[in-house]
């Protein structure tokens, strides 16, 4: 049965490929022109224009890009029409009622959070397809990747505008109905194998980089561990981790041998992808611990390299402090709130504190343990302030208890150290080794939880397309719509 199904899938795929090959047009064409009106100032034109010029349309099409800083309650359709009437009358048909032939407009309001698509009568697509074009950009827009999101939307538009009948979903469904299940199954199987193989190789490469670092430094690591003072509270806890190092290194070596013995076929197995990820995670953890052992020895014994080791302990905290303003200035970031003020005040105080601790450590007025204690207390305080601000953000964005609960779950997941890519990460610092990953609520995890929470709530809210051109549109009826993200 399996062989029959496979043969059916191959036959169906071959027939479809033959059909598309015979019926496909001789050429695809780049945009006839690319016009950029970035009034919001959010697009990187050095990246955008070459990327759009490489996109292939079915017919010569002028592509116009318009960005505008509006408000959530604005009608983007109306704003695009106003701009066209005042700045680009050539975008409008001679009778003033439609968009000009041969034109496609992609519009973005990064502040009001809207995306819109507009086109001449000879380029128009259905409302559902316009939504499809807008949706292609929204995940990137929600992450403030304005240029990449715009390119993604235009790329999807090129796939749908003037799409030949034999490439339409309706035709493909009809043409493939007899063998769709077999073909889809075969295609999905092939794609899944290719994706798994690629992911498996990447995990093995990640593991090899870390494993190589550890292997080359084994002797040095043992020397460093041998001089870490056990009387130090931090030193003793790092040494506890070191005591299991050799057994964990042996386990990583075994994993390395197993993954490198995998043949090409075996790399496409989900079971072996799990094995490769286990190898990469294990080696990365050892690599991080190797660095921490070296820093612990240098800092706690005040060796010549202690300033460099101390800088590495400060690095995660400094990164958090540096990222606060960007976090607070985000849309819905509640940057004017009392909790935001508390965060900014703490940042300024902490930057002065870091300089003071470093000077006192250098002068011998405090011990390395006391310096680490101060760093621990400050990072713990930042975690508390971020938790307070998370509640402010949730209350400001959520419209009801259900949305607040959804956002809170996402923030808590981020704080708990859950990596949605299923790739474990380690902080190569003394505090990061002594304490679990969820001990400190960092700006990066706050931002991750915030973005995921907002995206989840927006998805739950849904929302349809806006098709009218507002009170100033008059009798204008050009093909176009916009939707929120």
matplotlib code that plots the C-alpha trace (Angstrom):
import matplotlib.pyplot as plt

x = [0.0, 2.8, 4.6, 1.4, 0.7, 4.2, 3.9, 0.6, 2.2, 5.1, 2.7, 0.5, 3.4, 4.9, 1.6, 1.2, 4.8, 4.3, 1.1, 2.6, 5.7, 3.7, 1.3, 3.7, 4.4, 7.7, 8.9, 8.3, 9.0, 10.4, 8.5, 8.2, 9.0, 9.5, 8.3, 9.0, 7.2, 8.5, 6.9, 7.1, 10.9, 10.8, 12.2, 15.8, 15.7, 19.2, 17.8, 14.2, 14.6, 17.0, 14.8, 11.6, 13.4, 14.2, 10.6, 9.0, 5.4, 3.3, 2.8, 4.8, 3.6, 4.5, 5.0, 4.4, 5.3, 3.7, 4.3, 2.4, 2.5, -1.1, -3.4, -5.2, -8.5, -7.4, -8.7, -5.5, -7.4, -8.5, -4.9, -3.5, -6.0, -5.4, -1.7, -2.1, -4.4, -2.0, 1.4, 0.9, -2.2, -0.7, -1.6, -5.3, -7.2, -8.1, -11.7, -10.6, -12.6, -10.1, -6.5, -4.4, -3.9, -0.7, -0.3, 0.1, 0.4, 1.5, 0.9, 2.0, 1.1, 3.6, 2.1, -1.6, -0.7, -2.3, -1.3, -3.1, -3.0, -4.4, -4.3, -5.5, -8.5, -6.2, -4.2, -7.0, -7.5, -10.2, -10.7, -9.6, -6.4, -5.8, -6.0, -3.6, -1.1, -1.4, -1.2, 2.1, 3.7, 2.1, 4.3, 7.3, 5.4, 4.5, 8.2, 8.8, 10.6, 9.2, 11.4, 11.3, 7.6, 7.0, 9.1, 7.2, 3.9, 5.0, 6.4, 3.0, 1.3, 3.4, 2.3, -1.4, -1.7, -2.6, -2.1, -2.6, -5.8, -3.8, -2.0, -5.1, -6.2, -9.5, -7.8, -5.2, -7.9, -9.8, -6.8, -5.4, -8.5, -7.8, -4.3, -4.2, -3.9, -1.0, 0.8, 0.4, 1.5, 4.6, 5.5, 5.0, 7.1, 9.9, 9.8, 9.7, 12.8, 14.7, 13.8, 14.8, 18.1, 19.0, 18.0, 20.0, 23.1, 22.8, 22.5, 25.6, 27.6, 26.5, 27.6, 30.9, 31.8, 31.2, 32.7, 35.9, 36.3, 35.9, 38.3, 41.1, 40.8, 40.5, 43.9, 43.6, 40.2, 41.5, 44.2, 41.7, 39.3, 42.2, 42.8, 39.2, 38.8, 36.3, 35.8, 34.1, 30.3, 30.4, 33.5, 32.1, 29.0, 30.9, 33.1, 30.0, 29.2, 32.8, 32.7, 30.4, 32.2, 34.2, 31.3, 29.2, 32.1, 32.3, 28.5, 29.0, 31.8, 29.5, 26.8, 29.3, 30.3, 26.7, 25.7, 28.8, 28.1, 24.6, 24.3, 22.4, 19.1, 19.4, 19.8, 16.2, 14.8, 13.0, 14.4, 18.0, 17.2, 16.4, 19.7, 21.6, 19.9, 20.8, 24.4, 24.5, 22.8, 25.2, 28.3, 27.1, 26.5, 30.0, 31.5, 29.7, 30.8, 34.4, 34.3, 32.8, 35.4, 38.2, 36.4, 35.8, 39.4, 40.6, 38.0, 38.0, 41.8, 42.2, 44.5, 45.9, 42.9, 40.3, 39.0, 38.2, 36.4, 34.5, 33.4, 32.0, 29.9, 28.6, 27.8, 24.3, 23.3, 24.7, 22.9, 19.6, 20.2, 21.1, 17.9, 15.5, 14.8, 14.0, 11.6, 9.8, 9.5, 7.8, 4.2, 2.1, 5.3, 3.7, 6.8, 5.0, 3.9, 5.1, 6.6, 8.6, 9.8, 11.0, 12.9, 14.6, 15.6, 16.9, 18.9, 20.6, 21.4, 22.7, 25.1, 26.6, 26.7, 28.6, 31.3, 31.5, 31.6, 34.4, 36.5, 36.0, 36.9, 40.0, 41.1, 40.4, 37.7, 35.3, 35.9, 34.9, 32.2, 30.7, 30.9, 29.0, 26.5, 25.8, 25.4, 23.0, 20.9, 20.7, 19.7, 17.1, 15.7, 15.6, 13.5, 11.0, 10.7, 10.2, 7.5, 5.8, 6.0, 4.7, 1.5, 1.3, 1.7, -0.9, -3.4, -2.8, -3.2, -5.7, -9.4, -10.7, -9.7, -9.4, -6.9, -5.0, -4.7, -3.5, -0.8, 0.2, 0.7, 3.0, 5.1, 5.3, 6.4, 9.2, 10.3, 10.4, 13.1, 11.1, 12.7, 10.1, 12.8, 13.5, 17.1, 18.5, 20.8, 23.2, 24.5, 28.3, 28.6, 29.1, 25.6, 24.1, 25.8, 25.0, 21.3, 18.6, 17.8, 14.5, 16.1, 16.4, 13.8, 15.8, 14.9, 15.2, 12.8, 10.4, 10.5, 9.9, 7.0, 5.6, 5.7, 4.2, 1.5, 0.5, 0.6, -1.6, -4.1, -4.3, -4.8, -7.6, -9.2, -9.3, -10.6, -11.7, -10.6, -11.6, -12.6, -14.0, -12.2, -13.8, -15.7, -13.1, -13.1, -16.2, -17.2, -13.8, -14.1, -10.6, -9.8, -8.1, -8.4, -6.5, -6.4, -4.7, -1.8]
y = [0.0, 2.4, 1.9, 2.4, 5.6, 6.8, 6.1, 7.9, 10.9, 11.0, 10.7, 13.5, 15.8, 15.0, 15.8, 19.1, 20.1, 19.3, 21.3, 24.3, 24.1, 24.1, 26.8, 29.1, 32.5, 32.9, 35.7, 37.3, 41.0, 43.3, 46.4, 49.0, 51.6, 51.8, 55.0, 55.4, 58.0, 57.2, 60.1, 58.1, 57.6, 53.9, 52.3, 51.4, 52.4, 51.0, 47.6, 48.1, 49.3, 46.6, 43.9, 45.2, 45.6, 41.9, 40.8, 39.4, 40.3, 38.7, 42.0, 45.3, 47.0, 50.4, 49.8, 52.7, 52.6, 55.0, 55.3, 57.6, 58.2, 58.2, 57.1, 53.8, 55.4, 56.8, 55.4, 54.6, 54.3, 58.0, 59.1, 57.3, 58.9, 62.4, 62.0, 60.8, 63.7, 66.3, 64.8, 62.1, 62.8, 60.4, 57.5, 58.3, 57.5, 60.3, 60.4, 60.7, 57.7, 54.8, 54.1, 54.4, 51.3, 49.4, 50.6, 48.8, 50.8, 49.3, 51.6, 51.3, 53.3, 52.1, 54.2, 53.6, 50.0, 49.6, 48.1, 48.8, 47.7, 49.6, 48.9, 49.9, 48.1, 46.1, 44.9, 44.4, 41.3, 40.1, 41.5, 38.1, 38.3, 41.9, 40.6, 37.8, 40.4, 42.5, 39.4, 38.4, 41.5, 41.6, 39.2, 41.3, 44.6, 43.4, 43.0, 46.5, 45.1, 47.7, 47.2, 43.4, 43.4, 45.8, 43.5, 40.5, 42.2, 43.2, 39.8, 38.3, 40.9, 39.9, 36.3, 37.3, 40.3, 39.1, 35.5, 33.2, 31.1, 27.8, 29.1, 30.0, 28.1, 27.2, 25.6, 23.8, 22.3, 21.1, 19.8, 18.0, 16.6, 13.0, 12.8, 15.7, 13.6, 11.5, 14.5, 16.7, 13.8, 13.2, 16.9, 17.4, 14.3, 15.6, 19.1, 17.8, 15.7, 18.5, 20.9, 18.4, 17.6, 21.2, 21.8, 18.8, 20.0, 23.4, 21.9, 19.7, 22.7, 24.7, 21.8, 21.4, 25.1, 24.8, 21.3, 22.4, 25.4, 23.2, 20.5, 22.9, 24.5, 21.4, 21.7, 25.4, 25.0, 22.4, 24.8, 27.6, 25.4, 24.2, 27.8, 29.0, 29.7, 27.3, 29.7, 32.1, 31.7, 32.2, 30.2, 27.2, 27.1, 27.4, 24.5, 22.5, 22.8, 22.0, 18.7, 17.2, 18.8, 15.7, 13.4, 15.9, 16.3, 12.5, 12.5, 15.3, 13.3, 10.3, 12.5, 14.0, 10.5, 9.5, 12.6, 12.5, 8.8, 9.7, 9.2, 11.6, 9.6, 9.5, 13.3, 13.7, 11.9, 14.0, 11.6, 12.4, 16.2, 15.9, 14.1, 16.8, 19.5, 17.6, 17.5, 21.3, 22.2, 20.0, 21.4, 25.0, 24.6, 23.2, 26.0, 28.6, 26.9, 26.8, 30.6, 31.1, 29.0, 31.1, 34.4, 33.1, 32.3, 35.7, 37.8, 36.0, 35.8, 39.3, 38.1, 40.5, 39.8, 40.6, 43.8, 41.9, 39.2, 41.8, 43.5, 40.2, 39.9, 43.4, 42.9, 41.4, 44.2, 46.9, 45.4, 45.6, 49.2, 50.2, 48.6, 50.2, 53.3, 51.4, 49.2, 52.1, 54.0, 51.1, 51.5, 50.5, 50.6, 53.0, 55.2, 58.0, 55.8, 55.9, 52.5, 53.7, 56.7, 54.3, 52.2, 55.3, 56.5, 53.1, 53.0, 56.3, 55.4, 52.0, 53.4, 55.6, 52.5, 50.4, 53.0, 53.3, 49.5, 49.1, 51.9, 50.5, 47.0, 48.3, 50.1, 47.1, 48.8, 46.0, 42.3, 40.5, 38.8, 42.1, 43.4, 40.4, 40.8, 44.4, 43.2, 40.5, 43.0, 45.4, 42.8, 41.5, 45.0, 45.5, 42.3, 43.7, 47.0, 45.2, 43.0, 46.1, 47.7, 44.5, 45.0, 48.6, 47.5, 44.8, 47.1, 49.7, 47.4, 44.8, 45.7, 43.0, 40.4, 37.7, 39.7, 40.7, 37.0, 36.1, 38.8, 37.9, 34.3, 35.3, 37.6, 34.8, 32.3, 34.7, 35.3, 31.6, 31.3, 29.3, 29.7, 29.5, 28.4, 25.4, 26.3, 26.7, 29.6, 30.2, 33.4, 32.9, 34.8, 33.8, 34.9, 33.2, 30.0, 30.2, 31.1, 29.6, 31.3, 32.7, 34.4, 37.7, 39.3, 40.8, 43.5, 41.0, 38.5, 41.4, 42.5, 38.9, 38.4, 41.8, 41.2, 37.8, 39.0, 41.9, 39.6, 37.0, 39.6, 41.1, 37.7, 37.0, 40.3, 39.5, 42.4, 42.7, 45.0, 48.6, 49.3, 52.8, 56.1, 58.1, 61.4, 63.1, 60.3, 61.5, 59.1, 57.6, 53.8, 52.5, 48.9, 48.9, 48.1, 48.2, 46.3, 46.5, 44.5]
z = [0.0, 0.9, -2.4, -4.3, -2.5, -3.1, -6.8, -6.9, -5.3, -7.8, -10.7, -9.5, -8.7, -12.2, -13.9, -12.0, -12.7, -16.4, -16.5, -14.8, -16.9, -20.2, -19.1, -17.3, -18.8, -20.6, -18.4, -15.0, -14.7, -11.9, -10.9, -13.6, -11.0, -7.2, -5.5, -1.8, 0.3, 3.8, 5.7, 9.0, 8.6, 9.4, 6.2, 5.4, 1.7, 1.1, 1.9, 0.8, -2.8, -4.0, -2.4, -4.0, -7.4, -7.3, -6.8, -9.9, -10.9, -13.6, -15.3, -15.3, -12.1, -10.6, -6.8, -4.5, -0.8, 1.7, 5.4, 7.8, 11.5, 12.5, 15.4, 16.1, 15.3, 11.9, 8.6, 6.7, 3.4, 3.8, 4.6, 1.6, -0.7, 0.8, 0.2, -3.3, -4.2, -2.8, -3.7, -6.4, -8.5, -11.1, -8.7, -9.4, -12.6, -15.0, -13.8, -10.2, -9.1, -9.1, -8.6, -11.8, -13.9, -13.5, -9.9, -6.6, -3.3, 0.0, 3.0, 6.6, 9.7, 12.3, 15.1, 14.5, 13.7, 10.3, 6.9, 3.6, 0.0, -3.0, -6.7, -10.1, -11.7, -13.9, -10.9, -8.3, -6.3, -4.0, -0.5, 0.9, -1.1, 0.0, 3.6, 2.7, 1.4, 4.6, 6.8, 5.2, 6.8, 10.2, 12.2, 11.2, 11.8, 15.3, 16.0, 14.5, 11.5, 9.2, 6.2, 6.2, 6.8, 3.8, 1.5, 2.7, 1.9, -1.6, -2.3, -1.5, -3.6, -6.6, -6.1, -6.2, -8.6, -12.1, -11.0, -14.0, -13.7, -13.5, -10.4, -8.6, -5.5, -7.1, -10.1, -8.1, -5.8, -8.9, -10.7, -7.8, -6.3, -7.5, -6.0, -3.6, -0.4, -1.8, -3.3, -0.2, 1.9, -0.2, -0.4, 3.3, 4.0, 1.8, 3.2, 6.8, 6.1, 4.6, 7.4, 10.0, 8.3, 8.1, 11.8, 12.9, 11.1, 12.7, 16.1, 15.6, 14.4, 17.4, 19.7, 17.9, 18.4, 22.2, 22.5, 20.7, 23.0, 26.1, 24.8, 24.1, 27.6, 29.8, 31.4, 32.0, 33.4, 35.9, 37.0, 37.5, 39.5, 41.7, 43.0, 43.5, 47.2, 48.7, 51.6, 49.3, 49.1, 45.4, 44.8, 46.7, 44.6, 41.3, 42.6, 43.2, 39.5, 38.6, 40.6, 38.0, 35.1, 34.0, 34.1, 32.1, 29.6, 29.2, 28.5, 25.9, 24.3, 24.0, 22.5, 20.0, 18.9, 18.4, 16.4, 14.2, 13.4, 11.9, 8.2, 5.9, 6.2, 10.0, 10.1, 8.8, 11.9, 14.5, 17.1, 16.0, 15.9, 19.6, 20.1, 18.2, 20.3, 23.5, 22.3, 21.5, 24.8, 26.8, 25.1, 25.4, 29.2, 29.6, 27.6, 29.7, 32.9, 31.7, 31.3, 34.7, 36.4, 34.8, 35.9, 39.4, 39.8, 38.5, 40.4, 43.7, 43.9, 42.5, 39.8, 37.2, 34.9, 37.6, 35.9, 32.7, 34.8, 36.7, 33.5, 32.3, 35.5, 35.0, 31.3, 31.6, 34.1, 31.9, 28.9, 30.8, 31.8, 28.3, 26.9, 29.3, 27.3, 24.1, 26.1, 27.7, 24.4, 22.6, 21.6, 24.6, 26.7, 29.2, 29.2, 31.0, 33.9, 37.5, 37.1, 34.1, 36.1, 38.8, 36.2, 34.8, 38.3, 39.1, 35.9, 36.6, 40.2, 39.1, 36.5, 39.2, 41.5, 39.0, 38.8, 42.6, 43.2, 40.6, 42.1, 45.6, 44.4, 42.7, 45.9, 48.1, 50.1, 49.3, 48.6, 45.4, 47.4, 48.5, 44.9, 43.7, 46.6, 45.4, 41.8, 43.0, 45.0, 42.1, 39.6, 42.0, 42.5, 38.7, 38.4, 41.0, 39.1, 35.8, 37.4, 38.6, 35.1, 33.5, 35.4, 34.3, 30.7, 31.0, 32.6, 29.9, 26.9, 28.0, 27.6, 29.9, 32.5, 29.8, 27.8, 31.0, 31.9, 28.5, 28.6, 32.1, 31.1, 28.3, 30.6, 33.2, 30.6, 29.5, 33.1, 33.7, 31.1, 28.5, 25.1, 22.4, 19.9, 22.2, 22.4, 25.9, 26.5, 29.4, 31.0, 31.3, 34.6, 38.2, 39.2, 36.2, 37.2, 40.9, 40.5, 38.2, 34.9, 36.2, 39.2, 37.3, 35.1, 32.3, 29.8, 27.0, 28.6, 29.4, 25.8, 24.6, 26.9, 26.0, 22.2, 22.5, 24.8, 22.6, 19.5, 21.3, 22.4, 18.9, 17.4, 19.9, 19.1, 15.4, 13.4, 9.8, 7.0, 6.5, 2.9, 2.8, 2.2, 5.0, 4.8, 2.6, 0.1, -1.7, -4.5, -4.8, -5.1, -5.9, -4.9, -1.5, 2.2, 5.4, 8.6, 12.1, 13.4]

ax = plt.figure().add_subplot(projection="3d")
ax.plot(x, y, z, "-o")
ax.set_aspect("equal")
plt.show()
